Amino acid sequence: DRGAARDRMPHVIFADRLEQIRQSCEKRPMSGPFHRPVDRQYNVYHEVIKNPIDLQTIRDKISKYEYRTSGAFLRDFQLMKDNAVLFNGVGHPLANEGTAIYEFVRETVQENRPDFDAMEAAVDEQMNSGRRGSRASTPKLPSQGGKTGKTANVTIDGITTEVALGDLQGPFQDDIL
């Protein structure tokens, strides 16, 4: 089944995990003002906020596989928080909610750092395999007779998958955590 094979691809697994986190933010009782972009008719907002971001825009970026790292994902939530504080002021309920959403995302990523590292490495390997634009398959794991290197077990929704990490070398500066 073509869909099932696609669902096992690293970029899809990573995007699904980011979407789970985003949906958790959207379910927060006070998150409504962050669900969609601020309407263009509110000129004052757009005069103050030069780089608006919201949960719908983040969802769209996830669905287009624009996030390759959890750091990039987290930066958009930090921007959303910063915008809420800048426009509404420190201590305002919307500034507080923007901060709470950001802290939830940051803590979730931090608590799952090994999983995110493994997923990001798999996405990086997939995207840099030189087969962009063609029907690339999931990178071969050592147990499948493919290339050797480090692997990690990643568990998402109770399903464990072995992910090839390749030959990782640091330090990594793409993340803000």
Rosetta blueprint (number, residue, H / E / L):
1 D L
2 R H
3 G H
4 A H
5 A H
6 R H
7 D H
8 R L
9 M L
10 P H
11 H H
12 V H
13 I H
14 F H
15 A H
16 D H
17 R H
18 L H
19 E H
20 Q H
21 I H
22 R H
23 Q H
24 S H
25 C H
26 E H
27 K L
28 R L
29 P L
30 M L
31 S L
32 G H
33 P H
34 F H
35 H L
36 R L
37 P L
38 V L
39 D L
40 R L
41 Q L
42 Y L
43 N H
44 V H
45 Y H
46 H H
47 E H
48 V H
49 I L
50 K L
51 N L
52 P L
53 I L
54 D L
55 L H
56 Q H
57 T H
58 I H
59 R H
60 D H
61 K H
62 I H
63 S H
64 K L
65 Y L
66 E L
67 Y L
68 R L
69 T L
70 S H
71 G H
72 A H
73 F H
74 L H
75 R H
76 D H
77 F H
78 Q H
79 L H
80 M H
81 K H
82 D H
83 N H
84 A H
85 V H
86 L H
87 F H
88 N H
89 G L
90 V L
91 G L
92 H L
93 P H
94 L H
95 A H
96 N H
97 E H
98 G H
99 T H
100 A H
101 I H
102 Y H
103 E H
104 F H
105 V H
106 R H
107 E H
108 T H
109 V H
110 Q H
111 E H
112 N L
113 R H
114 P H
115 D H
116 F H
117 D H
118 A H
119 M H
120 E H
121 A H
122 A H
123 V H
124 D H
125 E H
126 Q H
127 M H
128 N L
129 S L
130 G L
131 R L
132 R L
133 G L
134 S L
135 R L
136 A L
137 S L
138 T L
139 P L
140 K L
141 L L
142 P H
143 S H
144 Q H
145 G L
146 G L
147 K L
148 T L
149 G L
150 K E
151 T E
152 A E
153 N E
154 V E
155 T E
156 I E
157 D L
158 G L
159 I E
160 T E
161 T E
162 E E
163 V E
164 A E
165 L E
166 G E
167 D L
168 L L
169 Q L
170 G L
171 P L
172 F L
173 Q L
174 D L
175 D L
176 I L
177 L L
